[in-house]
C-alpha cells in the first residue's frame, strides 16, 4: 500500500474505474450473448436485443474497453446472424 497521499488517491480511483470498466464489459458480453441466442431461436424480440447489443458494443469501443476492430467484428457477426 502506498504511503504518499496522492498515490493512495490514485489507487482508489483506479480501483473504482476498474470496477466500472469490468461492469460495462460484462453488460456488453451479456447483451451480445442474449442477442445471439435470440437470433438462433428466432425470438420475437430479436431486433430489439440486437440493437441493444450493438449499442453496448459501440459504447465499449468508444470508451476503449475493446478495440474498434473487435467491435466491428462483433457487430458484423450480430448483423449477419440477424438476417
N, C-alpha and C positions, 0 to 999 in steps of 0.2 A: 504494500500500500504506500502511495507517495506521501511525502511529508510536506511538500510545498502546497500552499492553498490553491493556486491556480491549477496545479496538476490534479488535485483532489476534485476540483470542479470539472476538469476535462474528463476524468474517469466517470463521473456521474452523468455528464451529458452524453458521452459516448455510449454508456450503458442504455440510457433511455432511447437514443437514436437507433441503437442496435435492436432493441425490442420492437420499436416501431417498424423498422425495415423488415424484420422477420415476420411480423404480423401481416404486413402488407403483401409480402411474398407468398405467405401461406394462403391468404384470401385469394390471390391470383391463381395459385395452383388449384385450389378447391373449385373456383369458378370454371376453370378450363376443364377439370375432371367432370364436373356436372354437365357442362355443355357437350362434351364428347359422349357421355352416357346418354344424354337426351337425344342426340342425333342418331346414335346407334339403335336406340329403342324407338325412334321416330315419334317422340312425345309431342304433345300439342304445344307446349311452351318452349320448344327448342329454339325458335327465333329470338325470344327474349333472353334465354340463357346464353346463347351465342353472342348477342350484342353486349350483354353484361360482362362476359368473359373478355371480349375484345376491349372493352373499356378498362378493365382491370389490367390487362396486358399493356395497354398504352400508358397507363399511369405508372406501372412498374418500370417501363422503359424510360419514361420521362424523368423519373427520379433516380435513374441509373442503378436500379436493383437488378435488372437484367440488361444484356447488351441489345442494342437496337436490331441487330440481325437476328438474334434469337426471338425477339418479339415479332419480327416479320415472319419468321418461320412458324411460330405458334399460330399467328393469325391466319397464315396461309393454310395450314393444316385444318384449322377450325372451319374456315370458309369452304374448303374443299369437301370436308365431311358434311357440312350443312346442305350442300347441293342435292 
